[in-house]
Amino acid sequence: MGGFDWGAIWYAAPYMAKGALVTIEISACAMVLATVIGLIMGLISASDLTVLKVVVRVYVYFIRGTPALVLSTKASLKACSRLPRIMFCESFACSPIPAPPQ
């Protein structure tokens, strides 16, 4: 009565570990990309290129004034609508975990 099925946990553990690894890989790539973009924007802000400085300031003003949840939701919806469905579905999130053998 009320026993917990640890078999389901052990069955799903490799899938959860794979998902955690994918999350870490995506996070590392995002940090590198953000660092490069930030460095470029910082160099533009410190330069004498007036038109590009205005573009950077408008971009920073928009990003600072918008909540992160709104930005991430909008970006993910926009990206998902433009990418082919088969791009990520074979390797991770889209494919469901198969049922454990009985």
N, C-alpha and C positions, 0 to 999 in steps of 0.2 A: 504494500500500500504506500503510494507516494515515492516509489523508488526513482532515482534519476538515471537516465540512460547515458552513461559515459561513452558508450560505443559511438553515438552520434558525434560527440565532441572529438573523439580520436579520429573519426572518419573525416571530419571537416577541417581538422588542424592543418593538413598540407595545403588545402585551398586557401585558408586564412593566411598562412605564411607566405604563399605566393602573392596574395593580394597586398600584404604588408610590404613585400619587396618591391612590387610595382609602385606603390605609393611613395616609397623612399626614392626610387629612381626618378619619378615624375617631380618630386619636390626638389631633388638635387638639380635637375635640368632647369626648373623654374628659377632657382636661386642664381644659377650661372647666367641665365638669360636676363634676369632682373638686374644683376650686377653690371652686365655689359651695357644695357639700356641706360641705367642710372649714370654710369661713367660717361657715356656719350652725351647725355643731357646735361650733366654737370660741366663738361668741357664746353659745350655750346653756350651755357649760361655765363661762363667766365670769358667767353670770346667777345669780339666786337661785331659779330654778325647779327645785326638788329632784327632782321626778319625771322631768323631761326630762334632768337631769344624770345620773341613774342610767341612763337608757336610753342616753345617749351613752357613758357609761363602759363599760357592758356591750358595746356595739357595738365600741368601740375595743379592749377587752380580747380580744374574739373575733377581730377582724381581725389584731391584732398576734400572736396566738398560732397563727395558721394560716398555713402556707406559701403563698406567692403562686401557685405552680403548682397547688395544690389548689383555691384560690379561683377562679382563672381557668378551670380545667377545669370545675369545677362550675357556674360562672356561664354559660359558653358552652354547655354541654349543656342547662342549664335554659332559656336564651334560645332556642336552636334548636328545642327541643321545643314552645315556645309560639308562635313566629312562623309565619305562613303560609309555605309553601315558595316562593311566587312573589315574596315581598317583595324579596329580594336576588338571586335566581337569574337574573333577566333581565340585570342590569347587570354583575355580576362573578363571583366565585369559582365558582359552581355550573355555569356553562356552560363546557364544555371548549374549548380552543383548537382551531379547525378545522385539519385537516391541510393542509400547504402544497401548492400546486398542483404537479403533476408536470411 
